[in-house]
Amino acid sequence: IYDGIGTGVNLKDLEKATTYYFAVFEYNVSASGPDYLTAPAKFLIASQATSSTPTKQVSNLNATNILSDRATINFTVGDGSNRIFVMHEGAPVDAEPTEFKTYWIGNTIYGNSLYQIGNGNYVVSYGNQSSFTVTGLKAGTEYYITAFEYNGSSAPVYLRPGAISHRFTTTGGVVIPTPSQAAHTPVRCAQQIGHDRD
């Protein structure tokens, strides 16, 4: 899988939840060809398992401290090492993260097109967090949020489908008041002006 002078190598196309075994041999090249160091205890032997899919999803997903442009997202973690949160405006999340793809996001601002999954589904948090505040929301607007547990970092393995979604509405916005009394027909008043006669 590798031959060179480097100190590391990235492997691709491995199977998830699988243990791989490795051996590393030092060698020198002479006129007669490579001379490998194969004596017992002189070369490195190791093994490593690839990430497996989590089995327990995020639960108790809810929003608190809801304002016109932000809300705090709370939840109980599942059994993955990390989790990704996806939000959609006005309708439930209708897309899932792609297996082995990372969605590193540097903030929790809603609506970043660089972190959109499908159409209108935005990643708002990614990693090993316990709660967070999402910003960049619209006033008086309904949002849906869901989460996916995952294991791994450079090639994450997601638990799908996502957690039971939570719906909340931000404060503020334009509110049209409901009249408390029926409208009345205006009353037109007439005044007659006269002149006294002798």
N, C-alpha and C positions, 0 to 999 in steps of 0.2 A: 503493500500500500504506500510505501514511501522509500526513497533512496536519495540521500543528499547530505548536506552539511547543516541543515537547520536544527532547531530545537523543538519543533512541534509540527503537527499536521492536522488539518480539518478533514474529517471523514463525512461523506454524504451518502444518501440513499440507504441508510441502515434501517432495520426493522425496529419498531417501538417495542418496549417491554422484552428486550432480548439481551442476553449477556454475550459479550464478545471478548475473546482472549487475544492477547498481543505478546509478541516477543521482539525485543530490540537488540540488534547485534552491531557492535562496533567493528570497523574493518579498515585496513590500509590497502592501498593499491600498489602493487609492485610490477615488475616486468612480466612476471608470470600470471598476473591477474590479481583479483581481490583476495586478501588474506583475512578471513573472518575469525573473530574471537568467539569461539563456541565452547570453550571449556566450562564445565559445570560451575555455577555460581558466578560466572563472569559476564553473563548477559542478563538483561532485564526481562522478567515475565510479569504480566499484569492482566487484569480483567476488569471490565466495566459494563454495567447494565445500562441500556438506554431507558429513557423515561417511559413510564406507564401511564395510562389514562386514570385520572382520579375517579373515585366511585361515589363520592358524596358532594352534592352541589351546595352552593351558598343558600342560606335560608334566612327567614325573618328580615327580608329586604324591606326597608322603609325610608322615608324622608322626613326630616325634622328641620326646625329653624328655617322654614320656607319664607323667602322674601320675593320681591319682584324680579330679581335677577340671579338668584342663587338658592341653593338648598343643601343641607348636609345629608349625605347618604350613609345609613347605618345598616348593619347586617351581621349575621353569624357566619363565620368562615366554614367552608367544607373541608375535605381532606386533601386538597391539592396544595402544592407549595406556593402557588400564586393564583391570581384571579383577574379577569378582565371584565369591565363594566361597559355596557352599550346602552345608549339612549336614543329615543325617537320622539319627535314632536307630533302630538295629535293622534298617534296610532301606535299599536304595539310594535316592538322590534320584530322585524321580519327577515333577518339575516343572521348568520352565525360566523364566528371567526374561522379562518382557513387553517386546517391542520398544518403544523410545522412553521407557520408564519408568525413573525413577531409584530407587535403593534406598540412599540415603545413610544410613549407620549410624555412630553416634558411638563405638562400642566393638566389641569382639570377643567379647561374651558370647553364648553359645548359648541359644536359646529365647525371644528377644524376639518377642512376637506381632505387633509392629508391622512386623516384617521377615520375615514368613512368606509363602512362595510355595506355593500349593496347600495341602496338609494335611501338616504336620509337617516341611516343608522350610524351614530357617531360614538367612537370610543372616548370615554371620559376619564378612565382610570385603568392602569395596567401595572401589575406587580403584586407585591406582598404587603397589602395595606389592610387596616382594620376599619377605617372610616375615612371619609373625605368630603370636601365641599366642592360641588360643581358650580361654576359661574358661567356668565355669558347667556343666561336664559332670558326669555321674553316675559314681560309682565302679563298677568292674566292668561297664561297659556298652560295647556295640559301636556304633560310629558310622561312617557313610559320608560322604565329602566329595567334591565335584566343583567345577569352576571353568568360567567362561565369559569369554573375552576380549571386550572391547568397545571401540568408539571413540565419541567424543563425550562431552558432559557433561550438558547440559540435555535432550537427546533421544538417549540412547545407542543404538547399533546393536550387537547381540550376535551372537557367533558361536555357532551352535547346530547340533548337540547339543553338550553340554559335554565337558570333558576326561574321560579314563578315570578313574573314581572310585577312591579309596583307602579301605580299610577298616582301622580300628584299634580296639583295646579299651583302655579306661582301666584303671588298676590298682585294687586294693582290692576292696571289696564283700564279701559274705558267701560264704565258701567252706566247703562241707560236706566234711569229711575222709573219705577212703576207708579203712575199717578194714584194718589190715595183717594181722590174724589173725582166724580164724573165731571167732565167739562160742562160748563153752563153756556147757554146761548146768550150772547151779549144783549143787554137791554138798552135800547136806544131811547134817549129822553129828548123831548122837544120842548122848547120854551117859546111862548108867544109874547111878543112885545107889542103893546098897544099904546094909544095916545088918548088921554082923557079929553073929552069934549065939554065945552062950556054949555 
